[in-house]
């Protein structure tokens, strides 16, 4: 692990995704947050993995964006 990294990976449980279109909506919502560098969503696993700038974006910010897109997040 690189202790000097400015990035952090956060994994969210996302409910309500049922297809690739849902994955794209969740990914877009996450990428629209300032400080998010990468985002991927998987409807089969009901998860999203997000790479963020450490100490700039938190789990609550990510969950709020997913919820605003119409999905559940924790």
Secondary structure, 3 states (H helix, E strand, C coil): CCCCCCEEEEEEEEECCCCHHHHHHHHHHHHCCCCEEEEEEECCCCEEEEEEECCCCCHHHHHHHHHHCCCEEC
